[in-house]
Amino acid sequence: MTKTNLIIIGSGPGGYRAAHYAAQHGLTVTIIEAAEAGGTCLNRGCIPTKTLCRNAEVIDTMQHADVFGVALDGFQLQFPKVMERKQQVVEQLRSGIETLMQTPGITFVRGFAHFKDSKTVVVGDEEYTADNIMIATGSDSKCPPIEGTTLPGVITSTELLDIDNIPERLCIIGAGVIGMEFASVFSSFGSKVSVIEFLKECLPVLDSDIAKRLRQTIGKRGVEFSMQSAVKSIAETTTEDGKRQLTITYEKKGKPAQLDADVVLIATGRKPNIEGLDLELAGVEYSPKGIAVDDDFRTNVESIYAIGDVNGRCMLAHAATFQGLHVVNKILGKEDEINFDVMPSAIFTYPEAASVGKSEDQLKAEGCEYECRKGFHRSNGKALAMNETDGMVKLFVNKADGKLLGCHAFGAHSSDMVQEISALMSKGASITDLANAIHIHPTIGEILHDIAL
């Protein structure tokens, strides 16, 4: 039996960063990975998706090359090279993490881990024990109970990231982050993209005004949206010339409708990876929504923690990272000032969107006395120079004390602006603090300063 100070199950952004941080501070760590180092984020999520987003952005820029005085006699998308580049990026980063896991004090174990008891984890024939155990197993695609989801051509984001051709017609079920990013990417690649969403608006994490404007902007590029629509079934049918296709039957505001596609992407959310961990043997409480934890990400078992997607609190890679760092600090007896109430997020469509803090919808529902300040890309010098005039920023301020309550935006560099507001909100800053901070000219970030004055 191998004993270390800490066992981490999962080497995604929560697990590997926590392992390295713990080793830097003198702890011995065993980190166990059932698949590839880097977890879902690196291998089947954030990184490959953003690599494709960049390819799509280049295509969109080239389609408007004439604006910049560049005359192009057409261009050709070489999709195999697109996917080859995506894989190269993934493999380079994965190699870096594998090297990081060779840091003195870290033992990297490959295999599927499950609990024997609250202090012991088994991998194959080997047993590992530690004073503390961190579960960082992430999540997997969640499939809704719809007839036909097992048909060939009905896939999740994992399969779409490894597809060897550009679908002529792509139907996406779900207009959350995953669905919207792939809609934007494959529309740029040349697919006819249709999105079916049950809710009234896309991207519920965003302020509804920002989400609507983003959807309309993407819609102008040819993506068709069916909102307030419930998918009933997916079936194999044939085209008029006898080719196989998939027919999606759905109800839109109570009225039956159908559309045909070559590929259907299921993008209806994710579920925590808890199957096979034998949590019962460790006495850990959980539900289908994830492992129950307190505000320090400790489970009901004193020495066992759960971070990231597996606890269901916030399914973002950077949330997992900071939860892991916080847990290590707790184990070390160190205090930190990580503010988990300030959790920024971004959606890398084209144009991108981002948010932090409360939306206007939430503030109204809470009866909060707030002020909404708006800024637009079309009046910003750098945005005009970049030909990126589609965009808007909404900044919410507490009327009583001027504290920043939230920022929701879409358009070029939205994630950068939201990151700035996140840093200020983490320190309890006010609109006056933002107004007094000198901003570089010309930058899109000046939109924030303009509306702060």
N, C-alpha and C positions, 0 to 999 in steps of 0.2 A: 504493500500500500504506500502510495506517494502522499506526503503531507506538505502543504504550503500554507501561507497565511490566508490566501484568497483563491477561490475557484471561480472562474467566469465561464458560463456556458453560452457560447456564441461570440463570434469575432467580427460583428458588424461595427458600425461607427460608435456604438455605445460600448461594446465589449473591448475592442482592441485599444481604443483611446484610454479606457479605464485601466487596462492591463499595463500599458506603458507608463501612465501617470503613477500607478501604484508602485511599479518597479523603480521609477525615478525617486520615490520617497521611501525606499528601503523595504518594501514588502516583497515576499516571494509569491509568485502567481502561477497558477495552472489555468490556461485558457483552452477551451475545448471547442472545436468546430466540426460540424457534421458535413459541411460542403466546402465552399471556397472561402478563403480568407477575405474579409471585407464585407461578408454578408450580402443581403439582398440589395442594399443601397449601391454598393460598388458593382456587383455582378449582374443584377437583374432589375435595377431601379434607377436611382438618382443619376448616377454617372453615365451609363449608356444612353439614357433618355436625353440628358443635357447635351451629350455629344451629337445626337441626331438633331436636337434643337438648333445647334450651331450650324449644321449642314443646311437646315431649312432656312435659317436666317441669311446665309450666303445666297441661296437661291432667290429669296425675296428681294435682296439687295440688287442682284443681277437683273431681275425683272424690271427694275426701275433705274437701270444704269444710265438711261438717256437723261435723267434728271441731273446727273453729275457730269454730263457731257461725254459719256462713254457710249459709243455706238457698237452694239454687239449684233453680229449676224447669227443669232441663235446660240444655244448651248445645249449640251447633252448631260443629263444626270447619269453617272455610272454607279448604279446602286450597289453592285458588289464591292466597289471601292469605299462607298459610304459605310457599309457594314464592316469592312475590313478595318477601316480607321476606328470605328467604334470599339472593335475588339482589341485593337492595339492599345487604346487608351485604358481600357479595363485591365488588360494584362500588365501594363506598366505600373499602374497604381496597386494592383494586387501583389506584384512582386515587391513593391515598396513596403507594404504591410507585412508580408512574410519576413522581410529583412528586419523590420521593427520588432517582430515577435521573437527575434533571436537575441534581444536585449538581455544582458545578464539579469537573472532573477525571474525570467519568464520561461515557462515550459509550455510549448505549443503542442497540443494533442489533437490528432485528427480522428474523428469517429463520433457516433451518436451517444450523447450522454443521457443518463436517467438516474433518478435518485434511488438509493438503497435505504437511506434514512436521512435525518435532518443534517447530518454531518458528512455523509458519504455519497459520492457520485461514482457510477460505474460506466466505463467505456470498454466495450468488448469484454475481455477477461480481466481487465485492470480496474483497480479501485483507487479512488483519490479522495482525500479528506482535507478539510481546511477549517480554520476558525470561522470564516465567513464565506458565503456562497452568493454569487450574483447571477441571476438568470437574465440573459440578454438574447433571447432566441428569436426576437423579431416577430414578423407576421407573414401571412400568405394571402393570396388573392381570395376574395370571398365571392362565391357564386350564388346568385339568387335562385329560388325554386321555380325556374321557368322550364317548360317542356322544350327539349331540343338543345340544351346547353352542352351535351356530350357529342354533338354531331361534328364531323370533320369540318374545319374552317371556323368553328366557334372557339375562340382562343382568349387567353388572358394576356396581360402586358408581357409576361415572361416569354411567351411564344412569339408575340409580335416583335420583340426586340431581336429575335433570331430569324425572322422571316426572310426568305431568299428572293422575294419579288415585291413590287409595289402593287397592292390590290387596286384593280380598276374602280371597284365600289367598296367602300369600307363603312360599315355601320358600327357605331360606338354606343353601347348601352351604359349610360352614366355620364353626367357632365360635371364630375368632380375634378380634382387636380389631374389625375391620370388620364381621364377621358379627354379633357380639354387640351392637355399638352400633346397627346397623340393626334387629336383632331387637327391642331395647328400644324404639326409636323407633316402628316401624310397629305394634308391639303397642299402644302408647299411642294411635296414630292410629286403631286399630280393625281392623287386619288380623288374620286368624288366621295366626299365624306358627309355622312348623316349622323347626327347625334340625337338620341332619344333619352329624355330625362324625366323622372317622375315628379320632381319638385317644380315650383313655379319659376325658379331662376337657377342658373348654374352657380357653381362654386359657393356653397353656403358659408364658407369661412370668410368670404369677402362682404363688404358693404354692398347691399343689393343694387344701389345706384352704379357703383363701380363695376360690379359683375355684369349688369345689363349693358353698359357701354362697351365693355370688353367683348361680350358675346356679339353685339351688333357689329363691332369692328372686325371680328373674325368672320362673321357672317358675310360681310362685304367681299371677303376673299373666296366665297363660294361654299363655305360649310353651311349645311342646312340643319336647323335645330327644330326639334319637336319637344316643346316643354309641356309639363303637366300631362305626361303620357306614360302609361303603364304597359310594359311589354307582357304579352300573354303567352306567346310561343314562338319558336324558331323551327322552321321545317325545310326540308330539302325539296326543291322544285326544279323545273327546267325552263330555260329561256325559249323563245320562239324558234331558235335554231338548234335546240336540243342540248345546250350546255347546262351543266349543273350550276345551281345557284342556291342561295339561302333566302327564304322569305320570312320576314319578321312581321308578326301580327301584334298590333298594340291598340290601346284605346287612348284617344286624345280628348280630354275633357268629356269623357263618356261616349265618344263616337268612335266606331271601329275604323282602323286604318292599316295599311300594309306598305312595306317597302322591300325591295330586293337588294341583295348585296352578295359580293363574292367572299368577303371575310366579315365576321362579326366579332368585335372586341367586347368582352365583358369587363367593365370598369366600374363596378358597383361597390367598391370598398375593399377593406382587408380585415382579416381575422387574426387574433394572436396565435402564435405557434406554441401550443401547450401540449399537444398530443404526443404521447409516448414518454413524457418526462417523469411519469409516476409521481406526480406531486403529492398524491395521497400518502405515499410511504414517508414523505418528509413532513406531512401534516400541514401543507401549505393550502390555504383557501383560495379558490378561484371560481370563475364563472365563464360562460362563453364570451363575455366581454373582455376577459383578461384576468391576470393575477391581482388580487386585492392588495393594495399597499397604502401606507400612510404618507405623509408629506415628505418624509425622508426616504421613500421608496422601499421601506422595510415591510416585509410580509408579516403575517400573524406569528411567524416563527422568528424569534429574535435575531438569529444569525443569518437569515436568508433574505436577500433583496431581489427585486425585479425591476428592471429599467427598460425604457424604450417601448416599442410597439406592444410587447408582451403584457404590459400592465394596462394597456388600453387608454391611458390618460391623454397622450398626445402623440399621434403617429407621424412624427417628423424625425429625420435623422439627427438633426442638431439637438432636439429634445433628448434623445437617447444619450448623446455624447455628454451633455451637461448633467443629466441625471446620474450617469456613471461617475463623473468627476465628483459630484456631491456625495455619492455613496462612499467613495474612497476617502474623501475628507472626513466623513463620519467615522469610518473605521480607524483613521489615523488620529481622531480626536481633534481635528482642525475645524475651525469655523470658516464659513465662506459667506459671500453676499450675493450668491446667484439668485436672481429674482425670477422664479418660474411663472409668475403672473404676467411677465412681459415676454411673450413668445412670438417672435416674428416668423412669417412664412412667406414663400414666394411661389408663383406659378409661372413657369417659363414657356408660356405661349409666345406668339408674336403678334402684337406686342406683349411684353411680360406684365405681370401684376404682382402686388405684394401687400401685406397688411401686418399690423401689430395693434394690439389693444382692441378696445370696443369699436364696433361699427355703429353707424347712426341708428340702424334698426334696434340694436341692443340698448343704446342709450335712451331712445324713446320709450322702449318697453319698460326700462327701469325707472322712468320718470326723472332722469338726471337733468339738472340744469347745465346745459352745455352750449358752446358756440362752435359752429362748423365753418371752417375757413377753406376756401377752394382755390386751387391754382390749375392752370392749363398749360400743356406743352406748347400749344400754338403761339403763346406769347413769350416763349423763352428763346433767347438767341441761339444757344447751343442746339436745342431741339430743331430749330429751323435750319441751321447749318447742316445738321445730320439728316434732314428730311424725315424727321420723326415727330410729326406734329399731332398725331393721335395720342392723347393721354390726358389724364386728370389726376389731381391729388386732393384728397379730403383730409383735413387735419382737425381733430376734435379737442377742444379745450374746456376745462372746467370753469364755469362762469364765476364761481366763488373765489377760487384762489389762483386761477391761471395755469394749473397743472395740465400737462399733456395727457390726454386720455386715450388717444389712438390715432393711427394714420393708415389710410387705405388708398391705394393708387393703382393705376394701370398706365402703361406707356414706357418708353425707353428709360432705363436706369431706375425703375420703380423700386427694385430690391435694394439699391444703394441708398435711396432716400429713406425707405422704411428702416434700414439698418441704422441710419443716423438718429431717427426718432426713437428707435429701440434703446440705443445707448443712453439717450437723454432720459427716457422714461424709467430706465433701470435705476437712475440716480434721483428720481423724483423731480425732474426739471420742469420748468414752467415755459410758457410761450415767450416770456421775457428773456430767459436763458438762450432760447433758440435765436431770438432777434439780435442778441448781443454777440453771437458767435459769427466771426468773419467767414464768409463763404467765398470760395475761389470763383473768379469770373474768367471766361464764361463756362458755366457748368449747368447741367439740368438740375442739380441740387439747389440752385438759386431760387427755384420755384418755392421751396420751403421757406427761404428767407423772405421772399417777397410777401408771402401770406402771413408771416409772423409779425410784420411791422404794423 
